[in-house]
Structures are given as C-alpha cells and as structure tokens.
C-alpha cells in the first residue's frame, strides 16, 4: 500500500517527465525471482532478441552470460532505503518503449508503473490485491495467470498472445558457457550419470535422505554414478545423506566445486537429473537432459520441466505450493510428500533403463 501512495505522490513528476521522453526501441523485462523462474523467462528473452532486465542478484552468474540481455539492474542493489528505490524508478522512467512485468509484487509493480513506456504488459495473478489496481491502470495490456495455467506460456503471451510453450526453447546461459575448470569426473562415459539436488532453496522442498536411499537401492543393478550438485552451504545435507545410505563408491560429491555459471555445462554432461522443484531441475531441462521431478506439494500444472520428463507426485495430496504463493511449511511430512513406493520406483527405473540400454549395451557395461 505504501508504494501506491509513493506512486501517487510521484505521478505529477512522472507526467512531466513523459513530455521529455524520446522514443527508444528498448525492452525492459522485470522478473526478480530465483533460478528456476529465471530459466522460465528465457523463451521470452529469445523472442524479444535484446532486452534490459530487472532481476535478482541470485541469478547474476547466469544473466551476465546471456547474449539476449543488455543492461541488468539487480533489485537488491536498490533496497537499502527509499531514496535508492526512487533512484532506480527515475533511472527506468524514460528509457523504454516496452516494459514486461513478469513478477508483479508491490515493488515491481511500482517500478513498472513509473515507466513512461508506450507498451506496458503486466502479468496479473491470483495474489493481486485491490489497491494494486492503481498500478494496473498504467498498463496497456495484461495477461491473466491462474494457478493451473503455465507460467512460461503466460510470460510469452505478454509479448505476443499467439505464442505457446513450444514457440522457443529455454536456456540457462546463451551461448552455453563451458568453463575450462570443469571437473574431469563429469566427463566419464562408462556409467549412467545421474545428477541430483538433495536439497532445495526452500528447505520444505528438500527430499529426506531415506527417500534417496530407496531410490539408490532400486537402481542398484544399473551401473549408475550419482553426482550430488549444490552450493557450499548444502554440504550438511550431503553429510546427513551419507549417514543414511552409508559410504557408497557411486556417489560423487560436486557440492561447492562448480560455480553457478558453470552448472549448466556440468549438468549438460549428465544422462539424467533427479530433484524436487528446484533451480537445477530447470537448468537440466534447458540442457535437454531427461529429468525426474519428484514434485511433492508443488503444482506442476503451473510450472514444471517441459522436455523429456517423468513427473512423480504424492498420492491423494492436492498441491499447496504455487509460484506466486510459495509455502515454507506444509501440512504433510516430507516423508509422505516425497514418498517413493514400489510403483514409482519401477517407473523411475524404467524411465532410466529404456533411455540407457542401447548406449550401455554397445559399451558392454550393462550387467
């Protein structure tokens, strides 16, 4: 509500500034969520060809290696005080002809509304508040997003209502960055290489170690190597996993060994990727790696990998976590949300085996 009052206070200044605006065929894309959400805006970035962006610094290592992006503003750099936020609002005000708002929280709505662009397309979603209507009055068009419609597709429709999820592929870096210091163990060709994220940024989406053990046990008769990806602060999860599964010679610890900008190339070396709804599952999907998404409480109708994917969900539990209404505590325990019974384990086994048998038979490493 405070941003509405600030906007109304600035409105006369905004209108005066508009008289001085020179038309500039420039795009501004506003999406300040994290890694998975950034991957899902890349089809729009491809369609627009060249854009500036307001993003979260969490995605900076990927965004700075994206050829579709020009100037990047990071929202955290302007959050220290009101003066800093006003500075950014004035910096954006007269510089764009096209503004695309993909993450309509109060602050982003304020920034988008302050822009004097001729074409302003805003996403409207299920958490919209009545007072935000003041901001939406400044839009030239809106796309209505519901819990059971696909975010990626609605992002595209902001630019062209005829576009669909199949119009453009996703990417993580463009072109794909191939760091020279990529660990050699990623390039093995004698095993089925399966990447894993054993924890998630939202800790409530972390799959318990006992669930991973059931998966490892089911895949024991396949020549699998499991690569554990993660940032250094996730090492505690790896230690807990080892306590449950014991020391295994087919677990490869990659935690803290690869910087975020190098993760897409590292994951591209995997044959499969398995995780809950976390950033790396979308990076894997963008690299055309077959993925197994154990989605737990999340709504896969709203957001999911779109390539070669096996979706594994809980039995008789409705989704409660959404893109714009993320929960950090759930009514059901993680053991129930992410449980893998015999049928689900068989589905995972078959998904991996049917995509691996030809290659592995040729190399004569299948049992």
C-alpha positions in Angstrom: 0.0 0.0 0.0 2.9 2.4 0.8 4.1 2.0 -2.8 0.7 3.2 -4.1 1.0 6.3 -2.0 4.5 7.0 -3.2 3.5 6.4 -6.8 0.6 8.9 -6.5 2.9 11.4 -5.0 5.3 11.0 -7.9 2.6 11.0 -10.6 2.8 14.7 -11.5 6.6 14.3 -11.9 6.2 11.2 -14.0 3.8 13.0 -16.3 6.1 16.0 -16.7 9.0 13.6 -17.4 6.9 11.9 -20.1 6.9 15.2 -22.1 10.6 15.0 -22.3 10.8 11.3 -23.3 12.4 10.3 -26.6 11.1 7.1 -28.2 13.7 4.4 -27.8 13.0 0.9 -29.1 14.2 -0.8 -25.9 12.7 -3.6 -23.9 12.7 -3.9 -20.1 11.9 -7.3 -18.5 11.1 -7.4 -14.8 11.4 -10.7 -13.0 13.1 -10.7 -9.6 12.6 -14.3 -8.5 15.2 -17.1 -8.4 16.9 -19.5 -10.7 14.1 -21.7 -11.8 11.9 -18.7 -12.6 14.8 -17.0 -14.5 15.1 -20.1 -16.7 11.4 -20.0 -17.5 11.6 -16.4 -18.8 14.4 -17.2 -21.3 11.9 -18.1 -24.1 10.5 -14.6 -23.8 14.1 -13.2 -23.8 14.7 -15.1 -27.0 11.6 -13.8 -28.6 12.4 -10.2 -27.7 16.0 -10.7 -29.0 17.6 -8.0 -26.9 16.4 -6.6 -23.6 17.5 -4.9 -20.4 16.2 -6.5 -17.2 15.5 -6.0 -13.5 16.5 -9.3 -11.8 17.5 -10.8 -8.5 21.2 -10.9 -7.8 20.8 -14.6 -7.2 20.7 -15.2 -11.0 23.5 -12.8 -11.8 26.1 -15.6 -12.7 23.7 -16.8 -15.3 22.3 -13.5 -16.5 25.7 -12.0 -17.2 26.4 -14.8 -19.7 23.1 -14.3 -21.6 23.5 -12.8 -25.0 19.9 -11.6 -25.1 20.4 -9.3 -22.1 21.9 -5.8 -22.2 21.9 -3.7 -19.1 21.0 -5.6 -15.9 19.6 -4.0 -12.8 19.6 -6.1 -9.6 16.8 -5.3 -7.3 18.8 -5.9 -4.1 21.2 -3.1 -5.1 18.4 -0.6 -4.6 16.7 -1.9 -1.5 18.7 -0.2 1.2 16.4 2.8 1.6 13.6 4.7 -0.1 16.0 7.1 -1.8 17.7 4.2 -3.5 14.4 2.8 -4.8 13.4 6.2 -6.1 16.8 6.5 -7.9 16.0 3.3 -9.7 12.5 4.4 -10.6 13.8 7.6 -12.2 16.5 5.6 -14.0 13.9 3.4 -15.6 11.2 6.0 -16.2 12.0 7.3 -19.6 14.3 4.7 -21.1 12.0 2.1 -22.6 9.3 1.7 -25.2 8.3 -1.8 -24.0 8.0 -3.0 -20.4 7.2 -6.6 -19.5 6.3 -7.3 -15.9 6.5 -11.0 -15.0 6.8 -10.9 -11.2 4.0 -8.5 -10.0 4.8 -7.9 -6.4 4.3 -4.4 -4.9 7.8 -3.2 -5.6 8.0 -4.4 -9.1 4.5 -3.0 -9.9 5.7 0.3 -8.6 8.8 0.3 -10.9 6.7 -0.8 -13.9 4.0 1.8 -13.3 6.7 4.5 -13.1 7.9 3.7 -16.6 6.6 6.0 -19.3 6.7 3.3 -22.0 4.2 3.2 -24.8 3.7 -0.5 -24.4 3.5 -2.0 -20.9 2.3 -5.6 -20.4 1.7 -6.8 -16.9 1.1 -10.3 -15.6 -2.0 -10.3 -13.3 -2.3 -13.3 -10.9 -4.2 -14.9 -8.1 -2.5 -12.9 -5.3 -3.4 -9.5 -6.8 -4.6 -7.0 -4.2 -7.4 -4.4 -4.7 -5.1 -1.5 -4.2 -2.7 -2.7 -6.9 -5.3 -1.7 -9.4 -3.7 1.8 -9.4 -0.6 0.3 -10.9 -2.5 -1.9 -13.4 -4.3 1.3 -14.7 -0.9 2.3 -16.2 -0.6 -1.0 -18.2 -1.6 -1.1 -21.9 -2.3 -4.9 -21.6 -2.5 -7.7 -19.0 -2.3 -11.4 -19.1 -4.3 -13.3 -16.5 -2.4 -16.0 -14.8 -4.1 -18.7 -12.7 -2.8 -21.5 -10.5 -3.4 -24.1 -13.2 -2.0 -22.2 -16.2 1.6 -22.5 -17.3 3.8 -19.6 -16.2 6.3 -19.9 -19.1 3.5 -19.7 -21.6 1.9 -16.7 -19.9 5.3 -14.9 -19.8 5.5 -15.4 -23.6 2.0 -14.1 -24.1 3.0 -10.8 -22.6 4.9 -10.1 -25.8 2.6 -11.9 -28.3 -0.8 -13.6 -27.3 -0.3 -16.2 -30.0 2.9 -17.7 -28.6 2.9 -21.0 -26.7 5.3 -23.0 -24.6 6.6 -24.7 -27.8 7.5 -21.4 -29.5 11.0 -21.1 -28.1 13.4 -23.3 -26.2 14.8 -22.4 -22.8 18.4 -21.8 -22.0 20.5 -21.2 -18.9 23.4 -19.3 -20.4 23.4 -18.2 -24.1 25.6 -19.4 -25.6 26.3 -22.3 -23.3 29.3 -21.3 -21.1 32.0 -24.0 -21.0 34.4 -23.2 -18.1 37.9 -24.6 -18.5 38.0 -25.7 -14.9 35.0 -28.1 -15.2 35.9 -31.1 -13.0 37.1 -34.1 -15.1 34.9 -36.6 -13.3 31.9 -35.2 -15.1 33.2 -36.5 -18.4 33.1 -40.2 -17.7 31.4 -42.3 -20.3 31.4 -45.7 -18.7 28.4 -45.3 -16.4 24.9 -43.9 -16.4 25.5 -40.4 -14.9 22.6 -39.1 -12.8 22.7 -35.6 -11.3 20.9 -35.0 -8.0 19.9 -32.0 -6.0 19.5 -33.4 -2.5 18.2 -30.1 -1.1 16.2 -27.1 -2.3 16.4 -23.3 -1.6 13.0 -23.7 0.1 14.0 -26.3 2.7 10.4 -27.5 2.9 11.0 -29.0 -0.6 14.1 -31.0 0.5 13.7 -34.7 -0.2 14.6 -36.7 3.0 17.7 -38.9 2.9 15.6 -42.1 3.5 13.8 -41.4 0.2 17.1 -41.1 -1.6 18.2 -44.4 -0.1 15.1 -46.2 -1.5 16.0 -44.8 -5.0 19.6 -45.9 -4.8 18.6 -49.4 -3.7 16.1 -49.7 -6.6 18.8 -48.7 -9.1 21.5 -50.8 -7.6 21.6 -53.3 -10.5 22.3 -50.5 -13.0 25.8 -49.1 -13.4 24.9 -45.6 -12.1 27.0 -42.8 -10.9 25.2 -40.2 -8.7 26.6 -36.7 -8.9 25.5 -34.5 -6.0 25.2 -30.9 -7.0 24.8 -27.9 -4.7 26.4 -24.8 -3.2 28.8 -25.0 -0.3 26.1 -24.4 2.3 24.4 -27.6 1.3 27.3 -29.8 2.5 25.5 -30.6 5.7 22.8 -32.3 3.6 25.4 -34.5 2.0 26.8 -35.5 5.4 23.3 -36.4 6.5 22.8 -38.4 3.3 26.0 -40.4 3.9 24.8 -41.3 7.4 21.7 -42.9 6.0 23.0 -44.5 2.8 26.5 -45.3 4.1 29.7 -44.8 2.1 28.9 -45.6 -1.5 31.5 -45.7 -4.2 29.0 -44.5 -6.8 28.3 -41.1 -5.1 30.3 -38.2 -6.5 30.3 -35.1 -4.3 30.2 -32.0 -6.5 28.9 -29.7 -3.8 30.8 -26.4 -3.8 33.0 -27.5 -6.7 31.2 -25.7 -9.5 30.2 -22.0 -9.7 26.7 -21.3 -10.8 27.7 -20.0 -14.2 29.4 -23.4 -14.8 26.4 -25.5 -13.6 24.6 -25.6 -16.9 27.6 -27.1 -18.7 28.2 -29.5 -15.9 24.6 -30.7 -15.8 24.7 -31.0 -19.6 27.2 -33.8 -19.1 24.6 -35.8 -17.1 22.4 -38.6 -18.6 19.6 -37.8 -16.2 18.7 -35.4 -13.4 16.6 -36.0 -10.4 15.4 -33.4 -7.9 12.4 -31.8 -6.3 11.1 -28.5 -7.6 14.4 -26.6 -7.5 16.5 -24.4 -9.8 18.8 -27.2 -11.1 15.9 -29.3 -12.4 15.0 -26.4 -14.7 18.7 -25.9 -15.7 18.8 -29.6 -16.6 15.6 -29.3 -18.7 17.1 -26.3 -20.5 20.1 -28.5 -21.4 17.8 -31.2 -22.8 18.8 -33.6 -20.1 15.9 -36.1 -19.2 14.7 -35.2 -15.8 12.8 -36.9 -13.0 10.8 -34.3 -11.0 9.7 -35.5 -7.5 7.4 -32.6 -7.1 5.9 -33.1 -3.6 3.5 -30.2 -2.7 4.1 -28.2 -5.9 1.6 -27.6 -8.6 3.1 -29.0 -11.8 0.3 -27.6 -13.9 1.6 -24.1 -13.1 5.3 -24.8 -13.5 7.3 -27.8 -14.5 10.1 -29.0 -16.8 8.8 -29.3 -20.4 11.3 -31.6 -22.1 11.8 -35.3 -21.5 10.4 -35.5 -18.0 9.0 -38.1 -15.6 6.7 -36.5 -13.0 6.5 -38.2 -9.7 3.9 -36.9 -7.2 2.4 -37.8 -3.8 -0.7 -40.0 -3.6 -4.0 -38.3 -2.9 -2.5 -35.0 -1.7 -3.6 -31.8 -3.5 -0.9 -29.2 -4.4 -0.5 -26.4 -1.9 2.6 -24.6 -3.1 2.4 -22.3 -6.1 4.8 -20.0 -8.0 3.3 -16.8 -6.5 2.2 -18.4 -3.2 5.1 -20.5 -2.1 4.8 -22.1 1.3 7.7 -22.9 3.7 5.8 -25.3 5.9 3.3 -28.0 4.8 0.5 -30.0 6.5 2.0 -33.3 5.4 5.5 -34.5 6.4 8.2 -34.6 3.8 8.4 -38.4 4.0 4.8 -38.5 2.8 5.0 -35.7 0.2 8.1 -37.3 -1.5 7.4 -41.0 -0.8 8.5 -43.5 -3.4 6.5 -46.7 -3.4 7.3 -49.7 -5.5 5.3 -48.5 -8.4 7.0 -45.1 -8.5 10.4 -46.7 -8.1 9.6 -49.0 -11.0 8.6 -46.0 -13.1 11.9 -44.3 -12.4 13.9 -47.5 -13.2 12.1 -48.0 -16.5 12.5 -44.3 -17.4 16.3 -44.6 -16.9 16.7 -48.1 -18.4 14.8 -47.5 -21.6 16.9 -44.4 -22.3 20.2 -46.1 -21.5 20.2 -49.7 -22.6 21.3 -49.1 -26.2 24.3 -47.0 -25.3 25.3 -49.1 -22.4 24.9 -52.4 -24.3 27.2 -51.1 -27.0 29.8 -50.3 -24.4 29.1 -53.7 -22.7 28.8 -52.3 -19.3 25.2 -53.5 -18.5 25.1 -56.4 -16.2 
